[in-house]
Amino acid sequence: MLPVIALVGRPNVGKSTLFNYLTRSREALVADFPGLTRDRQYGRVKGGDRACLVVDTGGIADDAEGIESFARKQAQIALGEADIVLFMVDAREGLSASDKVIANSLRKLNKPVVLVINKVDGIDANVASSDFYSLALGEPVQIAASHGRGIPELLARINPLLPPAEEAADEKHSGISIAIVGRPNVGKSTLVNRLLGEERVIVFDEPGTTRDSIYIPFERNGKLFTLVDTAGMRRRSKVSEAIEKFSVIKTLQAIEKSNVVIYLIDAREGITDQDAHLLGLVLEAGRALIIGLNKWDGLTIEQKESVKRQLDVKLAFLEFAEKHPISALHGSGVGKLFDVVEKLYESAMLDMSTPMLTRILKEATDAHQPPLVNNRRIKLKYAHQGGRNPPVVVIHGVQTEALPNSYKRYLINYYRDKLALSGTPIRLEFKSPVNPFHGQKNKLTERQLQKRKRLVKHIKTTK
C-alpha cells in the first residue's frame, strides 16, 4: 500500500502551498488569510524515492468553533491515517502557544514527526528557527514552500522514515486484480455480487454501506482474479468521519494495487464533476480503465444520448478507456466484462521489444518530423520499454526536453495504434544525453601553455 504523509499545523503556515508543490498541482486553494482549508485534500507526491500519498488539512486552532472545529476534526482523521506527520510552523511569526500544544499532541502519536519551518526566504533562517528547537521534535527542516527552497532536503528526510515497501503479492493467489470504484450508491457491491454469482458483500440502498476495501480472490475458467469492492468516494463536505474516515485512502491504495479499474457511473444521474475528478485519480495512477454505465436499462433513448454526449465532453481526456453500458442488478452486459478485463490486462502488461519500439518511433518521425528548436531539428534516436502497468516507453534523443506537448500526444496515439493497446494509458519518458564535462573549464597542460605563448609571440612579431 502507498504510505501516507499528513501536513498539519496552525492556520496559514503554508500547508496547502507545500501540498501543491509536492503534488505538482493546484488542487489546494492558497490565499494569504487563515482558515481557507477545511476538508482533507489528497494527492500523490511527485518526487522522492518512493510513491506516496500526501494529505492537506485545515489549520488546528485552540479556540476552534463552528466550521473551524470541523477542520480540526478533519486534521485528527488525517493524523490517524498517516504514516508520517509533517508539522509545519511559520518562521516569520515565530513560536506560538498553539505550536506548543500541537507539538505535545503529536509526541503522543507514536509516529514519525518531522518539524518543517516554512517561510524562511528573505530572513535569517537560523535565527528565526532557534526558538522551535524547544519543541523537542528533532532537527527541523527549513523550507520556503512558495519557491520550492528546501523541498529536496525535506524529501531526503522523509524517505528513510517511510514504512518498508510491501513485498509483491503472491501471483499464485492474486491473479488479475480488479478494483470496482465509484461514488457512493452507484451499484459497486451489486456488481461484485453479480460478477461472483453470489451474495458476497452487503448490498443496501443507502450510501456508505461499504466502509473498507474488500479483497475477494476467486477462479473463473481456470484463471485467477481478485475483485476489490471499494468504499464510495463522495464529496469531502459530505464525508462523515465516524464511518468513512479511511475510505479515500483505502480506495486510492486499492487503485494503486490493481491491474484493471472498473469505474461505475450511475447513468440515471449522468456524469458529475465528482466522477471526472475521481477518474482523474485513476488516470494519474495509470491503470487500465473500464467505465461502466450502470442502470443503463432504465434509461430512455433521449437520456442515453445525453449520457453519451457527456462522455464526449466531460471525459474527453479518457479517450482510451473502454465504455460499457451494464445493469449490475439484472446482469445485462456484465457477462462481457471478464473478456474485456483480460484484454485490458494483456495490454497493460505487454512486453515490448526494443527493436519494435525503435521501428515504430522511426515510422512516426518519418511520417511527421519533430519541430525545429533554435534552428536545430529535435532528434529522437531509439526507444525501449521502461515499465508495465501502465506500459512505459523510454525515448532517447537530442533536445527532448524541448519537445512540445502536441508532439508527445502524437507519439502516444501513434504507439497506442501500432501496439493495439486497449483501455490502458501509455506513458512516454524522454531522455537526452548529458555531457559530463558541461560547465567544466578546460585546463591546459604545461606544454599547451608554452605552445600558446609561442603562438602569441609569433603573432606580435609579424604585425
C-alpha positions, -999 to +999 in steps of 0.1 A: +000+000+000+011+036-006+024+053+026+006+084+037+021+117+048-001+142+067+005+180+067-006+196+100-001+229+118-017+262+127-038+281+101-019+300+074+015+284+079+017+272+042+004+236+043-016+240+011+013+257-007+035+227+002+008+203-008+006+219-043+044+219-046+047+182-036+019+171-059+028+194-088-008+206-089-031+234-078-057+212-061-054+230-028-066+266-026-040+291-015-046+326-002-030+350+023-055+345+051-061+318+077-087+291+077-091+286+039-086+249+040-112+230+060-115+195+044-088+169+038-072+170+004-054+140-011-027+138-037+003+118-049+038+131-042+057+138-074+093+132-064+113+113-038+124+077-040+090+061-034+054+068-044+033+080-015+001+100-007+001+134+010-029+148+029-035+185+033-055+195+064-071+226+078-053+247+104-055+235+140-067+264+163-070+263+201-103+283+201-119+264+172-156+269+170-182+262+143-166+254+109-131+256+124-139+228+148-149+207+118-115+215+102-098+203+134-117+170+133-106+165+097-070+171+108-073+145+136-086+120+110-056+127+087-033+120+117-050+087+122-044+078+085-008+090+083+024+070+085+045+102+087+034+136+100+049+169+087+043+195+114+046+229+098+053+262+116+058+298+104+094+312+107+082+348+103+056+346+132+079+326+154+069+300+181+034+304+194+014+287+222-006+268+196+026+253+182+035+240+216+000+225+221+001+208+187+037+195+193+026+180+227-002+161+210+020+149+181+045+134+205+018+111+218+010+097+184+039+073+184+045+081+147+075+098+129+071+136+131+092+160+110+093+196+121+091+218+089+099+255+093+083+274+064+087+309+050+124+312+057+130+331+024+143+367+029+152+363+066+180+348+087+167+313+088+189+300+116+179+329+139+142+325+131+144+287+137+162+288+170+130+290+192+115+260+175+142+236+189+123+239+223+095+217+207+119+187+211+109+173+177+144+168+164+163+187+138+139+209+118+139+213+080+139+248+067+119+254+036+102+281+015+072+262+000+062+290-023+096+289-040+105+252-036+135+260-014+145+232+009+120+207-007+147+182-018+162+182+017+127+176+031+121+146+007+155+133+017+145+134+054+111+117+047+123+088+026+142+069+054+111+073+076+087+057+052+075+022+062+091-007+044+078-014+010+054-044+009+065-074-010+047-080-042+015-100-038+018-137-044+008-141-081-003-176-074-032-164-053-039-129-065-042-132-103-057-102-121-066-076-096-099-057-105-108-026-084-145-015-085-145+022-079-171+050-079-193+074-059-215+060-032-246+041-041-239+036-078-240-002-075-204-013-068-213-041-043-242-052-066-217-056-095-193-075-073-220-100-063-232-103-099-196-110-111-191-136-084-226-151-088-233-150-051-242-126-023-206-120-012-209-084+001-237-065+017-260-045-006-282-019+008-300+012-007-280+036+014-248+054+006-218+044+026-227+007+032-192-004+023-167+011+047-135-006+037-119-021+006-129-058+004-105-081-014-121-113-029-099-138-047-117-163-069-112-185-100-130-184-133-124-207-163-091-217-148-079-181-144-073-164-111-088-130-102-091-107-072-121-084-070-118-053-048-150-037-036-141-002-025-159+023-004-177+051-023-157+083-026-181+112-020-175+149-017-154+158+012-180+182+026-204+152+029-179+128+045-189+115+079-156+110+098-173+084+120-178+058+093-157+070+063-125+084+077-103+059+059-124+053+027-105+077+004-071+064+014-082+027+011-097+034-023-066+051-036-044+023-023-068-003-039-064+015-072-026+015-069-025-023-063-050-031-091-043-041-127-077-030-141-102-005-127-139-007-133-153+028-126-191+027-121-212+056-131-250+059-123-263+065-158-295+079-143-276+108-126-252+113-156-215+122-153-209+145-124-178+167-117-170+143-088-169+115-114-145+135-135-123+142-105-121+106-094-114+094-129-085+118-129-071+100-099-074+067-118-056+082-148-029+095-126-023+060-112-020+048-148-044+018-145-063+002-174-098+015-172-134+003-179-161+029-174-193+010-165-225+029-172-247+012-146-285+012-146-285+017-183-316-005-190-339+020-172-330+050-194-350+064-223-334+069-257-330+107-251-313+100-217-289+076-233-279+101-259-274+127-232-251+104-213-231+097-245-227+135-251-215+139-215-189+112-221-175+130-251-174+164-233-166+158-197-144+127-202-125+137-233-092+131-215-101+094-212-105+086-249-085+053-244-109+039-218-134+012-226-171+023-221-197-004-213-234+001-205-245-025-180-271-033-154-255-048-122-289-056-108-303-075-138-270-087-153-273-072-187-238-065-202-220-079-171-210-112-187-188-094-212-167-076-186-144-105-179-134-108-215-127-070-216-107-072-183-085-099-197-079-079-229-070-048-209-047-068-186-028-081-216-024-045-229-013-032-195+013-060-190+025-061-226+062-069-233+076-046-259+110-053-276+135-025-282+137-031-320+100-030-323+096+003-303+125+018-322+110+009-355+076+024-345+095+056-334+112+058-368+079+053-386+063+081-365+091+106-371+092+098-408+055+105-411+057+136-390+091+151-381+097+167-347+098+205-348+129+228-350+143+243-319+169+271-323+172+261-359+181+226-350+158+196-355+149+176-324+163+141-329+146+110-315+171+081-319+157+049-302+132+036-277+129+008-252+104-004-226+106+013-192+078-005-173+044-021-173+010-015-157+009+011-174+032+005-204+061+029-203+082+037-234+116+055-228+127+075-259+163+087-262+173+116-283+187+151-285+169+182-272+140+160-260+133+185-231+121+210-258+096+186-274+062+202-274+032+186-257+013+183-290+041+161-305+041+140-273+004+134-277+010+125-314+036+099-303+013+085-276-015+080-301+009+065-327+023+040-302-012+031-290-024+025-325+006+004-336+008-016-304-030-022-305-034-012-268-069-014-254-082+005-224-048+014-209-029+046-209+007+046-222+034+068-208+064+082-226+096+092-209+123+113-228+160+113-221+188+134-236+225+126-233+243+145-206+277+160-213+299+150-183+322+180-190+295+206-192+304+237-171+340+225-165+368+247-177+394+231-199+427+231-180+457+234-203+488+213-198+523+229-194+531+220-230+499+236-243+506+268-223+541+270-238+527+265-273+501+293-267+529+317-256+550+309-287+519+315-309+511+348-293+547+359-296+548+349-333+516+369-340+531+400-323+563+399-342+545+395-376+524+427-371 
